[in-house]
């Protein structure tokens, strides 16, 4: 089973690409969605211990935690030390299930794939990319997003050109959805041709 790493900077269209991949029968594990689950369950107690006052009876208060991280960027490493192993466990379970179900490929949607070295644990990488002005417009239109938050997020991500250079495939999401879908279909045809070796599962996830 091929393991595909889907990534791209904020606002570049990862969710749209993931939706298209699911529609074509590929299972997708969204790392951000897993974090959201963890913020309501397993991660709550250790995050409260590390960052007192950032949780409630309903789980992690994302706004309080975000405000703390914005004021103290060095705290990201403490948070990642808590969350990353839990996400890795969820991804492992996902891949084991996908392989058992007979999937020819499975997708890990990971915003910081290259930044965390996750690209070494997948067989191929897909980077979604769009012009910087379109990216900025998309992100700043989100509820609660500010220039300061965007600047901080981008500071933790590789520049788009670096990601593009490192990718197996680049999908231009600055075009229409139909044009994006056509690119997805082309790269899946390439992967189904069998020229890519599926090695990551046995090496890193089994």
MODA-V156360 format. One record per run of one state. SS is the DSSP state (H for helix, E for strand, C for the rest). FROM is the first residue (numbers start at 1). TO is the last residue. If there is no record, write none. Layout:
ss=(SS SS)
from=(FROM FROM)
to=(TO TO)
//
This chain:
ss=(C E C H C E H C H C E C E C H C H C E C H C E C H C H C H C E C H C H C)
from=(1 2 8 14 24 27 31 39 43 51 55 57 59 61 62 72 73 101 105 110 118 122 124 130 132 141 147 156 160 167 169 173 177 193 200 206)
to=(1 7 13 23 26 30 38 42 50 54 56 58 60 61 71 72 100 104 109 117 121 123 129 131 140 146 155 159 166 168 172 176 192 199 205 206)
//
